[in-house]
Structure formats: structure tokens, C-alpha cells
Amino acid sequence: MSIRNAAIIGAGMAGLTTALALSKRGIRCHVIEQAPYLAEVGAGLQISPNASRILARLGVLPALEREWTEPERIALVSGRSLGRLAHVPAGRFARERWRAPYGVAHRSTLQRVLLDAVMAEPNCALHLGKRIDHHDRAALAALAGEEPDVIVGADGVWSSTRDGISAAPEPDFSRNVAWRFTIAMADAPAFLQPDAVTAYLGPSCHLVCYPLREIGGFNIVAIAAGLNPGEIWEATASIEQKRLLLQQFRGWNPQILSLLKSMDSGRFWPLYQVSDGAWQNGRDTVLVGDAAHAMMPFAAQGAAMAIEDGWDLATRLSTAASVPQALADYERVRKARAARVRSRGTFNRFAYHVRGPLRVGRDLVLAFRPPQALAADLDWLYGYDATA
Ligand SMILES: Cc1cc2nc3c(=O)[nH]c(=O)nc-3n(C[C@H](O)[C@H](O)[C@H](O)COP(=O)(O)OP(=O)(O)OC[C@H]3O[C@@H](n4cnc5c(N)ncnc54)[C@H](O)[C@@H]3O)c2cc1C
């Protein structure tokens, strides 16, 4: 079986990857995006080998590699002493062990590279500035000029495509927010490592820092408890939000504190995740990416899962005996994978934010685990080959 066309709602990582993977199999795609243009929203993304392998198969990796940075390691560092607790090698090691590279890029770089590839596909049409609400089939057909064989909800954590699927997942505020700011290389304090992705750990919060070649500086994200500004991608911090953030980093290394105090932009994201639920309606509608499984960024895998979803769904839609069969197989396989990744994130959250005597235990365990052993723990995640 092969379908003739698909309507894809949302032009984020999930929607663009799905469109590219489907169109390369000869399926016409209409990508419908509410934004009038794809702006530079978001922050840096870690793109792990399980995702870069797919980007390579889709032919977009070389363009990304021209702009991204390949860190030498992923380091865990104490937020108090700035002493290294452990590290996982990346760089050439990642290419050899997981047969694909590990890179960091701005979200907008990855989105642009995917978009360029989608626009170069004769089978793809992009409809910007069009919002599809409540699974509105008539609006989709009018836009596309044809009835869609399949509707793909790639419309993120507050997806309205879910209205077409009974018992679909529901979004929930995690009570955590992610603060993001950048600092130019020339102004960066010496403790920031230009060749690593570094997570600075402390009780109940953490900070992730890595260089981004595209901006000539560091991407810095602080994750801590925060107030809910509502269903919004990115918000401006109130004085109260800022005070709450700084309070949680009290007792951290003074160099980190002054870095946080120097933050001028005060932009943050509320971190939402979605509950378990149905990802497809048994007929023609299916969710991919955050719409299906938005998760906390503790394993840095949300975009990677969106990319894996897009590839998997396209493969099944072009090979299964029927659309319902393809959607059911996709849901079964991808749910299991996303659940495992989510539990890794839950584990990381516990390990990163642990306090008191447990923290001492964590540091001891990490001190005795060689980098190769920590890398081996990640084989199931980074070595996963959705294209096999
Ligand atoms: C602080 C932070 C750090 C992160 N770090 C990483 C990382 O290092 N690595 C990683 O892999 N992931 C990371 N993630 C997760 C990652 O950013 C997301 O999982 C990923 O961007 C989800 O992509 P998506 O395409 O599913 O959704 P989105 O990017 O949200 O895209 C959805 C699109 O749908 C459009 N849309 C919504 N509703 C409609 C509608 N009704 N009609 C038309 N269009 C609509 C939106 O405008 C948007 O363009 C991080 C997330 C956060 C918050």
C-alpha cells in the first residue's frame, strides 16, 4: 500500500522530518503552519546520533554539519565546586561508537536546513500563516486542494489535532521552567568549556551550557522551578520569576551566580509534558513529536524523538498493508521507544537534582564509572537505528 498524499499540521522538527521522509517515498505532502514565517524561536538543541543518522539518510546532515558544533564530550560538573563529576566522550568517539555524529546547533538552524530540503522536494507544498483548529478536515481539503489520505498532527505540545483522536494525551505544566540566554565567546567566563556540552548540577536545579558556532557564543539554559505563564512557547520573565530563579541557585558557585545575574533577556519557557494516551484514531489521523509525547528536556531527546517518529511513520505508511495498520504499528513501536526515553529523563532529573546524602552517593558512583562505561549505558539510546 502507498498513500497518495498527507496533510501535516505544524512545521517544527516533527512536521518537516515527516514531510521530507514521506515525499522521498513519492507521497505528496501539504505542510500547514500557523506562523506567517519560521522565525528564530527556541534555543540550542543537542542532536544525538540516533537523530543525526536519520538526517544523514534524508540528505540534510552535510548542510547541518557546515553550521553546527561537535563537542568533544558531555560533562557533568558540580554547580558548587565546578569540579568535574563525570563525562561521556563525544566528537570522533561518538562517530565511531554510535556510527553517527553528536552535534549542537540552534533550533532555527536545524529547522532551516529541514525546510530548505522540504522546499526542494517537488512533492511538498508549504502553507504558512494558516492555523488548523479542531481537526478541521474541510479546512485541510480546501487548503490542499485535495482530501488528505492521512492527517499528521505535528502541532506541538498544545496540539489541536488531538481533537480528532479520542483519549489523546493531555498537556500538563511540570512546575519547572527553562531559562535561556546567550553570552558572546569574548565575554564568557573562563569556567565555561568551549569544547563540551556541560551540565552543572545542584539541588533541585541545573544549568546546561554549550558553544554555538552560529551565534559565536554560548547557549545557556537553566532549569528550575517556576510559575506557569500559560500555554505559550516563550515568555518574558516577571521580576518575581527572576527572583525565584536566583533564589534556587543560592549556595552555588559565585561564578555561576554572577553569570545568572548578568542575564539580561530574561526569556523562559514553561516546561509542559503530555500524559499517556492514544496517538491515532484507527483510521486516518496520527500524532508525531511533542504532540504525542512532549517530555521534560532532561535527556535532551524531544527533537530527536520527533525526527525518529517522522522517519518511522513515513516508512510504515509507504509499506504497510493499510493506513490503519501503519498507524497502529507506528503507535506501538514509537510509544515503547518514547516511554523508555522518558524514563531515562526521569532518572536524569533525579540524579541531576538530588540533594543531601544521596548527592554524595551520586558523586561517588559517578567518580568510579569510567567514561567508556557511561557511554555504554547510552548505546540503546544513541545507537538506535530507526532506518534499519
Ligand atoms: C529548554 C529546552 C531544551 C531542549 N533541548 C533539546 C535538545 O537538546 N535536544 C532535543 O532533541 N530536544 C530538545 N528539546 C525538545 C525539543 O525542542 C522539542 O521536543 C521539539 O522542538 C518538538 O518539535 P515538534 O515539531 O514536535 O513541535 P514544535 O517545535 O512545537 O512545532 C510545532 C509547530 O506546529 C505549529 N502549530 C501548532 N499548532 C498549530 C495549528 N493549530 N495549526 C498550524 N500549525 C500549528 C507551531 O507553530 C510549530 O511551528 C528541548 C526543549 C526545551 C524546552
The ligand as a Tripos MOL2 file, in Angstrom:
@<TRIPOS>MOLECULE
LIG
   53    58     1     0     0
SMALL
NO_CHARGES

@<TRIPOS>ATOM
      1 C1         14.7610   24.1570   27.1380 C.3       1 LIG1
      2 C2         14.5960   23.0470   26.1450 C.ar      1 LIG1
      3 C3         15.7240   22.3920   25.6900 C.ar      1 LIG1
      4 C4         15.5930   21.3360   24.7710 C.ar      1 LIG1
      5 N1         16.7220   20.7000   24.3400 N.ar      1 LIG1
      6 C5         16.6030   19.6790   23.4780 C.ar      1 LIG1
      7 C6         17.7810   19.0360   22.9850 C.ar      1 LIG1
      8 O1         18.8970   19.3850   23.3560 O.2       1 LIG1
      9 N2         17.6320   18.0160   22.0890 N.ar      1 LIG1
     10 C7         16.3930   17.5960   21.6710 C.ar      1 LIG1
     11 O2         16.3310   16.6460   20.8710 O.2       1 LIG1
     12 N3         15.2620   18.2090   22.1070 N.ar      1 LIG1
     13 C8         15.3400   19.2340   22.9930 C.ar      1 LIG1
     14 N4         14.2180   19.8800   23.4130 N.ar      1 LIG1
     15 C9         12.8920   19.4340   22.9250 C.3       1 LIG1
     16 C10        12.5580   19.9660   21.5440 C.3       1 LIG1
     17 O3         12.7510   21.3620   21.4660 O.3       1 LIG1
     18 C11        11.1070   19.6250   21.1930 C.3       1 LIG1
     19 O4         10.8160   18.3110   21.5920 O.3       1 LIG1
     20 C12        10.8900   19.7310   19.6800 C.3       1 LIG1
     21 O5         11.2010   21.0380   19.2370 O.3       1 LIG1
     22 C13         9.4490   19.3660   19.3400 C.3       1 LIG1
     23 O6          9.2570   19.5280   17.9500 O.3       1 LIG1
     24 P1          7.8030   19.4150   17.3260 P.3       1 LIG1
     25 O7          7.9820   19.6180   15.8660 O.co2     1 LIG1
     26 O8          7.1230   18.1920   17.8020 O.co2     1 LIG1
     27 O9          6.9830   20.6210   17.9560 O.3       1 LIG1
     28 P2          7.1850   22.1920   17.7890 P.3       1 LIG1
     29 O10         8.6150   22.5260   17.6030 O.co2     1 LIG1
     30 O11         6.4510   22.8120   18.9320 O.co2     1 LIG1
     31 O12         6.4440   22.5460   16.4310 O.3       1 LIG1
     32 C14         5.0490   22.5960   16.3160 C.3       1 LIG1
     33 C15         4.6930   23.5100   15.1530 C.3       1 LIG1
     34 O13         3.2880   23.4230   14.9190 O.3       1 LIG1
     35 C16         2.7700   24.7380   14.7140 C.3       1 LIG1
     36 N5          1.3510   24.6730   15.1150 N.ar      1 LIG1
     37 C17         0.8490   24.4930   16.3540 C.ar      1 LIG1
     38 N6         -0.4930   24.4590   16.3310 N.ar      1 LIG1
     39 C18        -0.8620   24.6420   15.0450 C.ar      1 LIG1
     40 C19        -2.1330   24.6960   14.3750 C.ar      1 LIG1
     41 N7         -3.2800   24.5520   15.0630 N.pl3     1 LIG1
     42 N8         -2.1540   24.8880   13.0340 N.ar      1 LIG1
     43 C20        -0.9790   25.0430   12.3290 C.ar      1 LIG1
     44 N9          0.2450   24.9990   12.9240 N.ar      1 LIG1
     45 C21         0.3060   24.7890   14.2540 C.ar      1 LIG1
     46 C22         3.6360   25.6090   15.6250 C.3       1 LIG1
     47 O14         3.6100   26.9600   15.2460 O.3       1 LIG1
     48 C23         5.0050   24.9620   15.4520 C.3       1 LIG1
     49 O15         5.7140   25.5240   14.3520 O.3       1 LIG1
     50 C24        14.3000   20.9410   24.3210 C.ar      1 LIG1
     51 C25        13.1790   21.6240   24.7710 C.ar      1 LIG1
     52 C26        13.3170   22.6690   25.6740 C.ar      1 LIG1
     53 C27        12.0890   23.3950   26.1460 C.3       1 LIG1
@<TRIPOS>BOND
     1     1     2 1
     2     2     3 ar
     3     2    52 ar
     4     3     4 ar
     5     4     5 ar
     6     4    50 ar
     7     5     6 ar
     8     6     7 ar
     9     6    13 1
    10     7     8 2
    11     7     9 ar
    12     9    10 ar
    13    10    11 2
    14    10    12 ar
    15    12    13 ar
    16    13    14 ar
    17    14    15 1
    18    14    50 ar
    19    15    16 1
    20    16    17 1
    21    16    18 1
    22    18    19 1
    23    18    20 1
    24    20    21 1
    25    20    22 1
    26    22    23 1
    27    23    24 1
    28    24    25 2
    29    24    26 1
    30    24    27 1
    31    27    28 1
    32    28    29 2
    33    28    30 1
    34    28    31 1
    35    31    32 1
    36    32    33 1
    37    33    34 1
    38    33    48 1
    39    34    35 1
    40    35    36 1
    41    35    46 1
    42    36    37 ar
    43    36    45 ar
    44    37    38 ar
    45    38    39 ar
    46    39    40 ar
    47    39    45 ar
    48    40    41 1
    49    40    42 ar
    50    42    43 ar
    51    43    44 ar
    52    44    45 ar
    53    46    47 1
    54    46    48 1
    55    48    49 1
    56    50    51 ar
    57    51    52 ar
    58    52    53 1
@<TRIPOS>SUBSTRUCTURE
     1 LIG1         1 GROUP 0 **** ****
